Amino acid sequence: MVAKTAKIGCLGEVMLELIPSQTTAAQLGVAGDTYNTAAYLARERSGIEYITVLGKDGFSDRILRHMASYNVGTSRVVTHPVAIPGLYAIETNDEGERRFTYWRDQSAARRLGDDDLPSIERLLSGLTHLFYSGISLAILSQENREKLFQAIKAFRDDGGVVAFDSNYRPHLWNDPDLARREMERAWRACDIGLPSVDDEMNLFGDANPEAVLKRFAGYGLIQGALKRGEVGPIGLDGSVFEPSELPDQVIDTTAAGDSFNAAFLSAFIDGKGTNAALQAGHTLAAHVICHKGAIIFDGKEST
């Protein structure tokens, strides 16, 4: 599927991002794993849509304006009459590693699939590609999760291509066994896998990256990339990319994987091949982690 005809939908939760400061007022931004990917995709290509639920409040309006400013389509954003967006605060240590505090239990995005809202299958209609994550799964009720899987099956049966990143967050799952079961369902129902090695080893108990790749081969999933941080990504088909240089200083690792996903998917969908997609993903992620916040453009932080 070439860039001119690809219409990519990213599904999940977009949140308000609070970045505290020791010297100035906290910054309020907009972010979320699959939304970060959507924003980075939209800086290079048209036809990027975001699929979520927001409210009728002023903060939801702020999020919609943020989407529009980054050319992310909003026609598939559902408006809930009462619910509001979630919020998280981010703190980073001297090594750039981050810690999050969340206020998202009543987030509007958790309502995706509710009977009084447009169906997920309808929201996927007309797309050529779908990208979502384990966070997209984790925030939904089991009933709505089943609706999502049903919609994804119909989407693929109709020729749609699905990409998935497990993005495992233990605090979002009440039961690790449930998380493993639902993640495996997602891996078996996608066409492009974008896992992170730490997430997979933590959740499935794989001994090493080779064991992760073997498990994915067992799923029949050989398109995509295993993200391995500074070591560099490896293709699920065995393609290896070794980074020639690393950033001088890591400021904030937020959205490293999300930005990698965007650049990899854009190159891969354009038919450039796994090696070129690995290079594109790593290059963008290496740039992103040199700046504060989830979404940066031309060295500037998101607002």
Secondary structure, 3 states (H helix, E strand, C coil): CCCCCCCEEEECCCEEEEECCCCCCCEEEEECHHHHHHHHHHCCCCCEEEEEEECCCHHHHHHHHHHHHCCCECCCEEECCCCECCEEEEEECCCCCEEEEEECCCEHHHHCCCCCCCCHHHHHCCCCEEEEEHHHHHCCCHHHHHHHHHHHHHHHHCCCEEEEECCCCHHHCCCHHHHHHHHHHHHHCCCEECCEHHHHHHHHCCCCHHHHHHHHHHHCCCCEEEECHHHCCEECCCCECCCCCCCCCCCCCCCHHHHHHHHHHHHHHCCCCHHHHHHHHHHHHHHHCCCCCCCEECCEECC
